[in-house]
Amino acid sequence: SLLRDAKSSKDTTKVAEHARTHDLKRQAETTVPVSPHLPGLSRSEDSISQSASGREICIRPACQEFRPRGGTAVTKPECEPMLSGQLVVRLFSMASRVCMSRGSAGSGVIGPVEAAIRTKLEQALNPEVLELRNESGGHAVPPGSETHFRVAVVSSRFEGLSPLQRHRLVHAALSEELAGPVHALAIQARTPAQWRENPQLDTSPPCLGGSKKSRT
Amino acid sequence: MSGSLGRAAAAAATALLRWGRSAGGGLRGPGVRAAGSGGSGSSEHLDALVKKDKVVVFLKGTPEQPQCGFSNAVVQILRLHGVRDYAAYNVLDDPQLRQGIKDYSNWPTIPQVYLNGEFVGGCDILLQMHQNGDLVEELKKLGIRSALLDETKDQDSK
């Protein structure tokens, strides 16, 4: 249905209504980062303080609007020329991959561990961008687990620190979780400049069964 | 590091690396060393382990049969660089080792990579080093010539 919306984005009624109801800020961009919004994603340089839940947003990543959970995505008319057909397809496939894997093992619910991780990283690192994904659903653990996470943290506090030092900072903030339920944490720790070069939460390799895999 | 070598080789290699399910077979050399019984998690024991070989990794599973996608990523990266002779310890075989190495490294997760007795990081950091060319350099310091250097040389000469 997302794809359908994109194809029908030339539908003037929907687009015009969208343009009318939102105070849209034109973004001058030379590059379009390929990164779907994740709920909770915030970009400080363009605060979206007036975004309300339930609002439709533009799928173009550079267009800085929140994606409300369960919200639909259309393309704003100004953004449409900047989205090539290929990019749109890529965005959607990435978004669906994200949607399938996010939330507590795909159920869409944010569990207590995920919430704690987010809070602690925000407090410890004051990140510009924090993208967090519960990847437990892709591993050999029960549904609803909060054991495997992937996080991208963008913070100027990482300036001048080696990758090892950056990761240790993240670990320190999450020592309780890592001593407890979380036993996999994939980390992308970037400075703001590094993130702008490639603003994208990677995907993790497929699970190979862990200790539950039977030996042949 | 952004020389053409690093970028071209890493880009090509990363394409191969794309989380394909590999049996990890065809490896010659990396032996799964037995961690030893009794005190296998002690810091003295682990200190000896990480210094005994130039390249030491702690995995879930073995290089031939990794049992974790992240551990497999480490195995595949080493394979891409043609690193054959490295020590691989399977933490799933030994709970003392599994906890011990986390304490010793002060690192909460597996896999863990040691180069020349020094802790390098986990899968994310090794991947980053592979992509930006640092891994080729680090291996060179250990006297290990990355296979990716030879691949690129072949390409250039065609």
Interface residues (C-beta under 8 A of the other chain):
Chain A: P163 L164 H167 R168 H171 S175 L178 A179 H183 A184 L185 A186 I187 Q188 T203 S204 P205 P206 C207 L208 G209 G210 S211 K213 R215 T216
Chain B: W19 R21 K60 G61 Q65 P66 Q67 C68 G69 F70 S71 N72 A73 L92 N106 W107 P108 T109 F119 V120 G121 G122 C123 D124 I125 Q128 M129
